[in-house]
Amino acid sequence: MSEQINNREYRQKILKELIMELHNGKSVEEVKPRFEKLIEGISPGEISEMEQALIMEGMPAEEIQRLCDVHAAVFKGSILDIHGPGKAEDTPGHPVHTLKLENRELEKLINDRIKQHIEEYKNQESAESAARLEEDFRLLWEIDKHYSKKENLVFPYLEKYGITAPPKVMWGVDDEIRDAIKEVRKMMAQVGADKNKVAEKAKEATDRVIEMIFKEEKILFPMALETLTEDEWAKISEASGEIGYCLIGPVKKWVPSYSIGQAQAEGTSRDGKESSGLVKFDAGALSPEEINAMLNTLPIDITFVDRDDSVKYFSQAKDRIFARPITVIGRKVQNCHPPASVHIVQKILDDFKKGKKDHEDFWIRMGDKYVFIRYFAVRNANGEYLGTLEVTQDIAPIRSLEGEKRLLSD
């Protein structure tokens, strides 16, 4: 056993050295011979450990992200396909089965349509060829739902088990792919767009999508299947419909082979009747049922992050502005945001904790909505920081008000 551990530690050490060599400028071809001799049959778990170790040693996630495409190319063909037939993930409705179905549709869209339409767009002077490619990239934007399911449903559970580096790296690359698709669509919307540049950017974007499919199916999915419990997959399946599906229709919810009723029963009941008595406030007292219903009735979205930066609660209003899958409960709020915006979130929290600020406001346009996003430091009677409250509201209807209303509506 000790020999196996030593061999694994040695291999881990060399893997880190190879990634660092790539980081320092060596090409894939230069490191590949040494790599191939070393890691026949490497598991996804070891890749995760390698990335985690690099981050723990101080390398920023953004640096590893720059290596992501390169080391995926190196790993290609070297990662064991550890899943045989008959596994739970092969059952329709299982989240991994659904994500793979979406990947097959993405591959069809790219290989059967977009590649051909890129060539036609380059070589034909016709509005039809441009319209076809625009429609292709409109469909390709459906990938946002696919990536959102990974980031908001799968990643929280990996983080729960201490696997943080791969999700951070992959989320960063997901955002780069999103930006690439947006850029193509923006370029095509411009009059007199340079066809060669559009075609080049379109090919780059689709190549990155295909590369991400490989990373998901050979690294992320096996790692998640090794780690998550069946109950956790069932919760992911239940929450998937809120985000939606990429290029496929809705799928049925997946449940494990045994009943998950007991696990659900251990949580808070919907009616709150099993809780003891009323919750007393400074002015009055309410039952848990009344509190829950009141908060869900408010015409605003509320999210509470505790003093340790973990998401502890969110309201479930009928028309939420931003989706909040149940899997964010217990997740560090920093991990609920794309890497590019984490520094803003951290600055708000730091200012609140230090007492520099008590609130921060933002406002953005989202289609016909004018979204007002407010953050408040929550403190107890002694001024001690308890957490942060996020309040989000569409204020477009309020901004449009004029005059007065003093009578009841019919």
SVG drawing of the C-alpha trace seen along z (x, -y; Angstrom):
<svg xmlns="http://www.w3.org/2000/svg" viewBox="-65 -64 75 67">
<polyline fill="none" stroke="black" stroke-width="0.4" points="0.0,0.0 2.8,-2.4 4.4,-1.8 1.1,-2.7 0.8,-5.9 4.4,-6.9 3.9,-6.2 0.8,-8.4 2.5,-11.2 5.4,-11.0 3.0,-11.1 1.2,-14.0 4.5,-15.9 5.5,-15.3 2.0,-16.3 2.3,-19.6 5.8,-20.1 4.4,-19.5 1.6,-22.0 4.1,-24.5 6.3,-23.9 3.4,-24.6 2.7,-27.7 6.2,-28.8 6.0,-28.6 6.8,-25.1 4.7,-23.7 2.4,-20.7 4.6,-18.7 7.6,-19.4 6.0,-18.0 4.0,-15.2 6.6,-12.4 7.4,-12.7 3.7,-12.9 2.8,-9.8 5.5,-7.7 4.3,-8.8 0.5,-8.7 -1.0,-5.7 -4.5,-5.3 -4.7,-8.6 -8.0,-9.1 -10.1,-12.3 -9.6,-12.5 -5.8,-13.0 -6.4,-15.8 -8.6,-17.4 -6.0,-17.0 -3.3,-18.5 -5.3,-21.6 -6.3,-21.9 -2.7,-21.6 -1.6,-24.3 -4.2,-26.7 -3.4,-25.8 0.3,-26.7 -0.8,-30.1 -1.4,-29.9 -4.4,-32.0 -7.4,-30.1 -7.1,-32.5 -3.6,-31.2 -4.7,-27.6 -7.6,-28.6 -5.2,-29.8 -3.7,-26.3 -7.1,-24.6 -7.3,-24.1 -3.6,-23.0 -3.7,-20.4 -7.0,-19.1 -5.3,-18.4 -2.5,-16.6 -4.9,-14.5 -6.9,-13.5 -6.8,-9.8 -5.2,-9.2 -8.2,-9.4 -9.9,-6.2 -13.5,-5.7 -14.6,-4.4 -18.3,-4.1 -19.8,-0.9 -23.3,-0.2 -26.1,0.1 -24.9,-2.8 -27.5,-5.2 -26.1,-8.0 -27.2,-6.0 -30.8,-6.3 -33.0,-8.9 -33.6,-11.8 -30.3,-11.5 -28.6,-14.9 -25.4,-13.4 -27.6,-11.6 -29.4,-14.9 -26.1,-16.9 -24.7,-14.3 -27.9,-14.5 -27.4,-18.2 -23.8,-17.7 -24.9,-15.4 -27.3,-18.1 -24.5,-20.8 -22.2,-18.5 -25.0,-18.0 -25.6,-21.8 -21.9,-22.5 -20.9,-19.6 -24.1,-19.3 -24.9,-23.0 -22.5,-25.6 -19.4,-24.3 -21.1,-24.3 -22.8,-27.6 -19.5,-29.3 -18.0,-28.3 -21.2,-29.4 -21.1,-32.7 -17.5,-33.3 -17.9,-32.3 -21.4,-33.6 -22.6,-37.1 -26.1,-36.5 -28.4,-37.6 -29.6,-34.0 -26.2,-32.6 -25.8,-35.4 -29.3,-34.7 -28.5,-30.9 -25.4,-31.6 -27.1,-34.1 -29.8,-31.6 -27.2,-28.9 -25.5,-31.2 -28.9,-32.1 -29.4,-28.4 -25.9,-28.0 -26.6,-30.5 -28.8,-27.8 -25.5,-26.5 -25.9,-29.1 -28.6,-26.9 -26.2,-23.9 -23.4,-25.8 -25.7,-27.3 -26.8,-23.8 -23.1,-22.8 -22.3,-26.0 -25.4,-26.3 -26.3,-22.7 -23.2,-20.4 -20.4,-22.7 -22.0,-23.5 -21.9,-19.8 -18.3,-19.4 -17.4,-22.4 -19.1,-20.8 -16.6,-17.9 -13.7,-20.3 -13.3,-20.1 -13.0,-23.8 -10.3,-24.2 -11.8,-22.4 -15.2,-24.2 -13.4,-27.6 -11.3,-26.9 -14.2,-25.5 -16.6,-28.3 -14.0,-30.8 -13.7,-28.9 -17.5,-28.7 -17.7,-32.5 -15.0,-32.8 -17.1,-30.6 -20.2,-32.7 -18.3,-35.9 -17.1,-34.3 -20.6,-33.4 -21.8,-36.9 -19.0,-38.5 -19.9,-36.5 -23.5,-37.6 -22.5,-41.2 -20.2,-41.2 -22.9,-39.8 -25.3,-42.4 -23.0,-45.2 -23.5,-46.5 -20.5,-45.7 -19.0,-43.1 -15.7,-41.6 -16.7,-38.1 -13.3,-36.5 -13.1,-37.8 -16.6,-36.7 -15.9,-33.2 -12.6,-33.0 -14.3,-34.0 -17.2,-31.6 -14.8,-28.7 -12.9,-29.6 -16.1,-29.7 -17.3,-26.3 -13.9,-24.7 -14.0,-25.8 -17.5,-24.4 -16.3,-21.0 -13.2,-21.1 -15.4,-21.9 -17.6,-18.9 -14.5,-16.7 -13.5,-18.2 -17.0,-17.7 -17.3,-14.1 -13.8,-12.9 -13.0,-15.0 -16.0,-16.7 -18.7,-14.1 -16.6,-11.2 -15.3,-13.3 -18.8,-14.2 -20.1,-10.7 -17.3,-9.5 -18.2,-12.1 -21.9,-12.9 -24.6,-10.7 -27.7,-9.5 -29.8,-11.8 -27.7,-14.8 -28.2,-13.8 -31.9,-13.6 -31.9,-17.1 -30.0,-18.3 -32.6,-16.6 -35.4,-18.3 -33.8,-21.7 -32.8,-21.4 -36.2,-22.4 -35.9,-25.8 -32.9,-26.6 -34.1,-24.9 -32.6,-22.6 -30.2,-23.2 -31.5,-22.2 -33.7,-19.4 -37.2,-19.3 -37.9,-18.9 -36.9,-15.6 -38.5,-13.7 -37.1,-14.1 -34.7,-11.3 -35.0,-9.5 -32.6,-7.0 -33.5,-3.3 -34.5,-3.6 -37.0,-6.2 -35.6,-9.6 -38.7,-10.4 -36.9,-9.8 -34.1,-12.2 -36.7,-14.9 -38.6,-14.3 -35.5,-15.3 -35.6,-18.8 -38.0,-21.6 -41.6,-20.8 -43.5,-22.9 -46.2,-23.8 -43.9,-24.3 -46.4,-22.6 -43.8,-20.4 -41.9,-23.4 -42.5,-24.3 -44.5,-27.5 -44.2,-30.9 -41.1,-32.9 -41.0,-36.0 -40.0,-39.4 -39.4,-42.8 -43.0,-43.6 -45.3,-40.5 -44.9,-36.8 -45.5,-34.6 -45.6,-30.9 -42.9,-29.5 -45.7,-29.0 -46.7,-32.7 -43.1,-33.9 -42.4,-31.7 -45.6,-32.8 -45.0,-36.5 -41.4,-36.5 -42.5,-34.7 -45.3,-37.2 -43.1,-40.3 -42.7,-41.8 -38.9,-41.6 -36.3,-38.8 -34.4,-38.4 -31.2,-36.4 -29.4,-36.2 -25.7,-35.4 -24.5,-34.6 -21.5,-36.0 -19.4,-33.1 -20.3,-34.1 -22.6,-31.0 -26.0,-31.4 -28.5,-30.6 -31.8,-31.6 -33.6,-33.0 -37.2,-33.9 -39.3,-32.1 -41.5,-34.8 -43.6,-33.7 -41.7,-35.8 -38.0,-35.8 -35.7,-38.1 -32.7,-35.9 -33.0,-32.1 -31.9,-30.6 -31.7,-26.8 -32.1,-25.2 -28.5,-23.8 -27.1,-27.2 -28.1,-26.8 -24.9,-26.4 -22.7,-27.4 -20.1,-30.1 -21.5,-33.3 -18.1,-33.8 -18.6,-30.5 -22.1,-31.7 -20.5,-34.3 -18.3,-34.1 -14.6,-34.4 -14.5,-37.8 -16.9,-39.4 -15.8,-37.7 -13.6,-40.6 -16.6,-42.9 -18.6,-40.6 -15.6,-40.2 -15.1,-44.0 -18.8,-44.5 -18.5,-41.8 -15.2,-43.1 -16.6,-46.7 -19.6,-45.5 -17.6,-43.4 -15.2,-46.2 -18.1,-48.7 -17.0,-50.9 -20.4,-50.6 -23.9,-49.6 -25.3,-49.2 -24.4,-49.2 -26.7,-49.7 -26.6,-48.7 -29.0,-49.0 -29.1,-47.4 -31.4,-47.0 -32.6,-43.5 -34.9,-43.7 -38.0,-45.6 -37.0,-45.4 -35.0,-48.0 -33.5,-46.0 -32.5,-47.6 -30.1,-45.4 -29.4,-46.5 -27.0,-44.9 -27.4,-45.6 -25.2,-44.8 -27.3,-43.0 -26.2,-43.7 -27.6,-42.8 -28.5,-45.3 -24.9,-45.5 -23.8,-46.4 -22.2,-43.0 -22.2,-41.8 -24.6,-38.9 -24.6,-38.7 -25.6,-40.4 -29.1,-40.8 -29.5,-41.1 -32.8,-42.7 -33.6,-42.8 -36.6,-44.4 -37.9,-45.4 -38.5,-49.1 -39.6,-49.8 -43.3,-49.8 -42.5,-52.2 -40.5,-54.6 -43.4,-54.8 -45.9,-56.0 -47.5,-59.5 -50.0,-61.5 -51.9,-59.8 -54.2,-56.8 -56.6,-57.1 -59.4,-54.6 -59.6,-50.9 -59.2,-49.0 -62.3,-47.2"/>
</svg>
